[in-house]
């Protein structure tokens, strides 16, 4: 994945030397490059595990405004992807009666990207099939909704706020700019323990 990030940075760096109006184009190009490389056959990808979700739940307790009570996490998949829907259903079932996150109990609910608008979630967890649509999912989820993936490339690209992995070691990566744009901030003490982009 380091190679994907390096290639995307080179693409972004090359385009970034053009005029000011092309900067948004260079960012879009870099994001698309990262996501396309992420989805190439043979690239290592794995769907989220129960341990990954436990890490996500613990991380959410360190939001400056953490959820409380019963809180719903949308598990996002593209409607056209049967495998994405199966993954979302497996993850929702893995939540069981809920995961504790500070003063909140998180429950998972599958939702297609197409049905995301107008729903109320504290966070959206992207299935593997939803990764190419991360930007659209974030826009539809709206302000104040944390976007989470288990792959770091979308976080490096600035289209997802938080990447969590429990194996082979616990890894939490946050994109500070993406989170701030959605009005989300992590506690200062927590930020000292994670990687930020």
Rosetta silent file (secondary structure, phi, psi, omega in degrees, C-alpha in Angstrom):
SEQUENCE: XXXXXXXXXXXXXXXXXXXXXXXXXXXXXXXXXXXXXXXXXXXXXXXXXXXXXXXXXXXXXXXXXXXXXXXXXXXXXXXXXXXXXXXXXXXXXXXXXXXXXXXXXXXXXXXXXXXXXXXXXXXXXXXXXXXXXXXXXXXXXXXXXXXXXXXXXXXXXXXXXXXXXXXXXXXXXXXXXXXXXXXXXXXXXXXXXXXXX
SCORE:     score description
SCORE:     0.000 S_00000001
   1 L     0.000  -26.859  176.763    0.000    0.000    0.000 S_00000001
   2 H   -59.463  -36.183  178.857    3.009    2.267    0.529 S_00000001
   3 H   -64.315  -39.189  179.297    3.646    2.077   -3.218 S_00000001
   4 H   -62.784  -43.077  179.431    0.092    3.228   -3.921 S_00000001
   5 H   -63.835  -42.421 -179.080    0.514    6.214   -1.619 S_00000001
   6 H   -62.829  -44.343  179.122    3.881    7.060   -3.219 S_00000001
   7 H   -62.043  -45.227 -178.800    2.452    6.907   -6.757 S_00000001
   8 H   -63.655  -37.737  178.530   -0.513    9.044   -5.776 S_00000001
   9 H   -64.976  -38.751  178.197    1.768   11.617   -4.136 S_00000001
  10 H   -65.005  -42.006  177.819    3.846   11.791   -7.297 S_00000001
  11 H   -60.669  -48.330 -178.812    0.710   12.264   -9.378 S_00000001
  12 H   -63.843  -40.536  179.995   -0.548   14.936   -7.014 S_00000001
  13 H   -63.833  -41.161  179.845    2.859   16.620   -6.860 S_00000001
  14 H   -65.047  -42.912 -179.562    3.154   16.739  -10.636 S_00000001
  15 H   -74.684  -27.638 -175.801   -0.296   18.210  -11.119 S_00000001
  16 H   -67.417  -13.338  179.525    0.091   20.538   -8.152 S_00000001
  17 L   -84.398   -2.847  177.044    2.649   22.630  -10.035 S_00000001
  18 L   -81.029 -172.025 -174.925   -0.009   23.815  -12.477 S_00000001
  19 L   -64.791  165.050 -175.401   -2.195   26.860  -11.950 S_00000001
  20 H   -57.257  -38.939 -175.706   -4.271   27.353   -8.805 S_00000001
  21 H   -67.218  -12.287 -179.264   -7.531   26.356  -10.481 S_00000001
  22 H   -93.751   -1.297 -177.230   -6.112   22.882  -11.164 S_00000001
  23 H   -63.268  -41.433  179.305   -5.396   22.031   -7.510 S_00000001
  24 H   -65.460  -33.434  176.962   -8.802   20.460   -6.915 S_00000001
  25 H   -64.775  -41.459 -179.067   -8.286   18.410  -10.087 S_00000001
  26 H   -65.476  -38.585  178.171   -4.926   17.155   -8.795 S_00000001
  27 H   -64.436  -44.238  178.846   -6.505   16.119   -5.480 S_00000001
  28 H   -61.771  -42.177  179.816   -9.292   14.291   -7.292 S_00000001
  29 H   -61.930  -44.454 -179.968   -6.775   12.571   -9.550 S_00000001
  30 H   -64.314  -41.507  179.370   -4.680   11.457   -6.584 S_00000001
  31 H   -62.364  -46.581 -179.227   -7.752   10.161   -4.736 S_00000001
  32 H   -63.984  -38.711  178.695   -8.952    8.214   -7.756 S_00000001
  33 H   -60.913  -45.344 -179.813   -5.451    6.826   -8.321 S_00000001
  34 H   -62.748  -46.293 -177.443   -5.271    5.566   -4.735 S_00000001
  35 H   -66.865  -39.746  178.559   -8.680    3.940   -4.809 S_00000001
  36 H   -63.824  -41.857  177.708   -8.032    2.322   -8.205 S_00000001
  37 H   -65.120  -35.571  178.381   -4.720    0.916   -6.968 S_00000001
  38 H   -61.276  -33.493 -174.075   -6.459   -0.336   -3.839 S_00000001
  39 L   -96.608    5.518  178.001   -8.881   -2.335   -5.959 S_00000001
  40 L   -64.055  142.799  176.079   -6.357   -3.924   -8.344 S_00000001
  41 L   -57.079  140.307  177.986   -6.469   -7.730   -8.390 S_00000001
  42 L    90.896  -14.731  176.590   -3.869   -9.206   -6.093 S_00000001
  43 L   -73.275  137.508 -177.155   -3.748   -6.209   -3.758 S_00000001
  44 L   -69.506  122.386  178.056   -4.227   -7.407   -0.149 S_00000001
  45 L  -141.293  144.451  176.863   -7.715   -6.543    1.073 S_00000001
  46 L  -146.127  142.637  178.755   -9.792   -7.964    3.872 S_00000001
  47 L   -71.562  163.670 -177.850  -13.194   -7.089    5.152 S_00000001
  48 L   -62.270  144.654  177.736  -13.568   -5.635    8.615 S_00000001
  49 L  -107.528  170.594  177.122  -13.363   -8.072   11.519 S_00000001
  50 H   -60.578  -38.250  178.991  -15.028   -7.993   14.913 S_00000001
  51 H   -65.043  -38.097  176.655  -11.697   -6.890   16.411 S_00000001
  52 H   -60.370  -42.277 -178.579  -11.520   -3.989   13.925 S_00000001
  53 H   -68.090  -32.633  175.930  -14.976   -2.867   15.015 S_00000001
  54 H   -64.819  -40.932  176.136  -13.955   -3.036   18.666 S_00000001
  55 H   -62.499  -43.566  178.028  -11.026   -0.727   17.882 S_00000001
  56 H   -58.853  -45.058 -178.588  -13.428    1.610   16.046 S_00000001
  57 H   -61.612  -42.383  178.972  -15.793    1.640   19.043 S_00000001
  58 H   -66.163  -39.128  179.149  -12.973    2.512   21.433 S_00000001
  59 H   -63.430  -39.163 -178.181  -11.721    5.263   19.118 S_00000001
  60 H   -65.089  -23.702  177.025  -15.182    6.827   18.930 S_00000001
  61 L   -67.564  -15.761 -178.436  -15.201    7.238   22.700 S_00000001
  62 L  -100.613   13.246  171.185  -12.390    9.785   22.209 S_00000001
  63 E   -67.447  148.532  177.686  -14.368   12.138   19.986 S_00000001
  64 L   -60.314  -34.177  173.113  -14.636   15.627   21.492 S_00000001
  65 L  -120.679   84.934 -175.443  -18.403   15.067   21.328 S_00000001
  66 L   -74.439  156.210  176.494  -18.731   11.292   21.750 S_00000001
  67 L   -69.262  159.592  175.837  -22.000    9.445   21.127 S_00000001
  68 L  -142.307  159.975 -178.179  -24.118    8.390   24.079 S_00000001
  69 E    68.993 -153.187  178.253  -26.987    5.990   24.615 S_00000001
  70 E   -81.558  120.601 -175.208  -27.970    3.694   21.756 S_00000001
  71 E  -127.712  136.720 -174.034  -26.088    4.834   18.644 S_00000001
  72 E  -103.143  130.471  173.969  -26.352    3.388   15.138 S_00000001
  73 E  -102.918  121.994  176.647  -23.399    2.790   12.817 S_00000001
  74 E   -79.793  128.235  178.052  -24.372    2.528    9.155 S_00000001
  75 E  -103.491  107.694 -162.941  -22.535   -0.284    7.376 S_00000001
  76 E   -94.952  136.765  176.948  -22.378    0.955    3.814 S_00000001
  77 E  -144.706  154.332  174.393  -22.435   -1.054    0.593 S_00000001
  78 L   -76.158  136.336 -176.613  -23.314   -0.302   -3.049 S_00000001
  79 L   -56.262  -33.363 -177.207  -26.791   -1.584   -3.861 S_00000001
  80 L   -76.672   -8.967 -175.916  -25.499   -3.356   -6.980 S_00000001
  81 L  -100.000  107.629  177.311  -22.923   -5.376   -5.001 S_00000001
  82 H   -66.826  -39.203  178.691  -24.266   -8.629   -3.599 S_00000001
  83 H   -64.945  -39.098  176.713  -20.920   -9.355   -1.934 S_00000001
  84 H   -61.175  -40.430  179.031  -20.967   -5.880   -0.366 S_00000001
  85 H   -68.020  -39.256  177.604  -24.435   -6.538    1.028 S_00000001
  86 H   -63.841  -41.873  177.876  -23.364   -9.911    2.419 S_00000001
  87 H   -62.024  -43.995  179.136  -20.351   -8.280    4.075 S_00000001
  88 H   -61.065  -40.883  178.958  -22.568   -5.553    5.571 S_00000001
  89 H   -65.772  -40.715  178.248  -24.971   -8.182    6.933 S_00000001
  90 H   -62.618  -43.050 -179.255  -22.106  -10.187    8.473 S_00000001
  91 H   -67.438  -39.823  178.372  -20.716   -7.070   10.151 S_00000001
  92 H   -62.058  -41.118  179.147  -24.132   -5.988   11.437 S_00000001
  93 H   -65.879  -34.165 -179.046  -24.635   -9.439   12.941 S_00000001
  94 H   -66.264  -23.855  176.845  -21.184   -9.249   14.554 S_00000001
  95 L   -64.295  -25.176 -179.344  -22.275   -6.173   16.535 S_00000001
  96 L    58.043 -130.435  178.939  -24.622   -8.508   18.421 S_00000001
  97 L   -81.223    0.177  177.641  -26.417   -6.657   21.211 S_00000001
  98 L   126.437  151.884  176.219  -24.041   -3.741   20.749 S_00000001
  99 E  -107.246  133.314  179.445  -20.450   -2.635   21.261 S_00000001
 100 E   -75.919  134.309  176.523  -19.619   -0.350   24.155 S_00000001
 101 E  -137.762   90.285 -175.123  -18.060    2.976   23.202 S_00000001
 102 L    61.951 -118.807  179.658  -17.655    5.122   26.306 S_00000001
 103 L   -93.244    8.942 -177.609  -21.212    5.991   27.352 S_00000001
 104 E  -112.545  155.539  169.427  -22.698    4.661   24.123 S_00000001
 105 E  -114.971  117.466 -178.070  -23.768    1.262   22.869 S_00000001
 106 E   -92.500  132.309  172.646  -23.101    0.964   19.126 S_00000001
 107 E  -121.796  149.284 -178.064  -25.285   -1.202   16.921 S_00000001
 108 E  -102.318  141.899  176.967  -24.699   -1.837   13.232 S_00000001
 109 E  -138.117  121.399  177.127  -27.251   -1.480   10.449 S_00000001
 110 E   -63.332  140.678  177.011  -26.609   -2.259    6.769 S_00000001
 111 E  -151.338  135.825  177.621  -27.496    0.580    4.405 S_00000001
 112 E   -76.898  153.062  177.433  -26.876    1.032    0.699 S_00000001
 113 H   -56.384  -38.176 -177.286  -25.049    4.140   -0.453 S_00000001
 114 H   -65.315  -24.209 -179.029  -28.127    5.023   -2.478 S_00000001
 115 H  -103.447    8.192 -173.247  -30.275    5.054    0.705 S_00000001
 116 L   -71.138  -36.016 -176.472  -27.752    6.845    2.923 S_00000001
 117 L   -61.310  134.100  177.162  -29.096   10.376    2.517 S_00000001
 118 L    86.187   -8.389  177.378  -31.463   11.440    5.287 S_00000001
 119 L   -81.453  157.922  179.765  -30.504    8.567    7.601 S_00000001
 120 L  -114.090  109.002  178.300  -29.216    9.277   11.102 S_00000001
 121 L  -130.274  152.373  172.986  -25.951    7.560   11.995 S_00000001
 122 L   -84.651  -23.491  178.823  -23.111    8.435   14.373 S_00000001
 123 E  -157.274  157.833  170.653  -20.670    6.814   11.930 S_00000001
 124 E  -123.572  130.040  178.548  -20.587    4.968    8.636 S_00000001
 125 E  -103.841  122.738 -176.349  -18.323    1.949    8.174 S_00000001
 126 E   -86.782  126.135  171.378  -17.432    1.291    4.545 S_00000001
 127 L   -70.327  167.559  178.722  -17.468   -2.281    3.287 S_00000001
 128 H   -56.898  -41.304 -178.473  -14.749   -3.282    0.829 S_00000001
 129 H   -67.449  -22.274 -177.944  -17.204   -2.877   -2.049 S_00000001
 130 H   -88.109   -9.568 -175.798  -18.038    0.684   -0.910 S_00000001
 131 H   -56.577  -39.884  178.860  -14.438    1.950   -0.885 S_00000001
 132 H   -65.117  -15.629 -177.589  -14.549    3.329   -4.466 S_00000001
 133 H  -109.680   22.862 -175.017  -17.573    5.399   -3.393 S_00000001
 134 H   -58.495  -42.302 -179.182  -16.056    6.735   -0.159 S_00000001
 135 H   -63.182  -43.673  179.192  -16.339   10.391   -1.202 S_00000001
 136 H   -64.871  -40.953  179.468  -20.004   10.008   -2.145 S_00000001
 137 H   -62.097  -42.335  179.510  -20.749    8.137    1.090 S_00000001
 138 H   -63.195  -42.269 -179.406  -19.142   10.893    3.171 S_00000001
 139 H   -65.519  -40.912 -178.614  -21.134   13.591    1.357 S_00000001
 140 H   -72.819  -32.147 -179.588  -24.420   11.704    1.772 S_00000001
 141 H   -65.439  -35.447  174.242  -23.763   10.888    5.439 S_00000001
 142 L    91.833  179.852 -177.902  -23.573   14.617    6.182 S_00000001
 143 L   -62.968  143.769  173.600  -22.003   16.819    8.848 S_00000001
 144 L    78.259    7.552 -179.891  -21.002   15.299   12.149 S_00000001
 145 L  -109.502  121.949 -179.405  -20.900   11.701   10.884 S_00000001
 146 E   -74.571  131.734  174.609  -17.591    9.853   11.218 S_00000001
 147 E  -103.669  133.834 -172.678  -16.514    7.844    8.155 S_00000001
 148 E  -132.115  141.119  173.263  -14.500    4.703    8.883 S_00000001
 149 E  -139.527  166.589  175.064  -12.664    2.106    6.786 S_00000001
 150 L  -103.445    5.402  174.641  -10.233   -0.692    7.509 S_00000001
 151 L  -109.368  142.402 -176.622   -7.992    0.346    4.606 S_00000001
 152 L   -85.161  -22.313 -175.156   -5.621    3.296    4.998 S_00000001
 153 H   -56.614  -44.955  178.566   -5.564    4.448    1.341 S_00000001
 154 H   -63.988  -29.134  176.593   -8.896    6.352    1.503 S_00000001
 155 H   -71.998  -43.894  176.534   -7.675    8.105    4.664 S_00000001
 156 H   -59.563  -34.025 -179.285   -4.378    9.023    2.996 S_00000001
 157 L   -80.630   -9.602  178.217   -6.434   10.365    0.071 S_00000001
 158 L    82.416   15.676 -179.370   -8.571   12.490    2.414 S_00000001
 159 L  -103.046  -10.801  175.577  -11.899   10.859    1.522 S_00000001
 160 L  -130.256  144.946 -174.679  -12.321    8.891    4.786 S_00000001
 161 L   -83.118  -34.405 -171.686  -11.732   10.249    8.285 S_00000001
 162 E  -142.017  132.349  171.883  -10.564    7.178   10.176 S_00000001
 163 E  -115.025  132.709  179.306   -8.869    3.868    9.330 S_00000001
 164 E  -129.183  138.074  174.278   -8.757    1.141   11.971 S_00000001
 165 E  -142.238  137.899  178.859   -7.028   -2.233   11.942 S_00000001
 166 L   -99.078  -17.596 -177.256   -6.628   -4.691   14.801 S_00000001
 167 L  -136.056  148.017    1.340   -4.172   -7.045   13.084 S_00000001
 168 L   -72.063  -16.096  172.438   -1.316   -7.700   12.850 S_00000001
 169 L  -142.656  159.574 -179.588   -1.173   -4.835   15.357 S_00000001
 170 L   -65.787  128.263 -179.554   -3.627   -2.135   16.370 S_00000001
 171 E  -137.489  126.749  177.571   -3.398    0.763   13.937 S_00000001
 172 E  -127.997  121.898 -179.415   -5.521    3.924   13.961 S_00000001
 173 E  -125.313  129.083 -179.188   -5.002    6.574   11.289 S_00000001
 174 E  -119.042  142.562  172.234   -7.031    9.778   11.144 S_00000001
 175 L  -100.837  106.158 -173.065   -7.289   12.398    8.442 S_00000001
 176 H   -62.895  -41.945 -178.345   -7.509   15.610   10.433 S_00000001
 177 H   -66.039  -42.880  179.759   -8.644   17.805    7.524 S_00000001
 178 H   -63.715  -41.641  178.753  -11.423   15.413    6.452 S_00000001
 179 H   -65.601  -45.406 -179.122  -12.677   15.160   10.035 S_00000001
 180 H   -62.064  -36.330  179.520  -12.546   18.937   10.595 S_00000001
 181 H   -63.459  -26.796  178.661  -14.482   19.534    7.364 S_00000001
 182 L   -97.222    6.311  178.333  -17.309   17.422    8.818 S_00000001
 183 L    77.909   25.686 -177.923  -17.121   19.159   12.195 S_00000001
 184 L  -113.409  134.580  177.312  -15.483   16.200   13.957 S_00000001
 185 L  -137.553  144.065  176.240  -12.536   16.459   16.330 S_00000001
 186 E   -96.660  152.028  177.460  -10.715   13.945   18.475 S_00000001
 187 L   -59.307  144.631 -176.728   -9.585   14.631   22.030 S_00000001
 188 H   -57.329  -43.166 -178.598   -6.028   15.961   22.208 S_00000001
 189 H   -61.453  -37.141  179.765   -4.790   13.081   24.378 S_00000001
 190 H   -69.181  -38.329 -178.417   -6.100   10.568   21.840 S_00000001
 191 H   -63.342  -24.347  178.476   -4.446   12.373   18.932 S_00000001
 192 L   -72.912  -17.119 -175.818   -1.091   11.843   20.607 S_00000001
 193 L  -102.030   -6.055 -176.399   -1.613    8.071   20.335 S_00000001
 194 L  -118.976  171.536  173.854   -2.666    7.795   16.700 S_00000001
 195 E   -92.574  136.366  178.221   -1.248    8.621   13.286 S_00000001
 196 E  -118.615  146.309  176.221   -2.650   11.749   11.656 S_00000001
 197 L  -110.881    0.000    0.000   -2.629   12.779    8.019 S_00000001
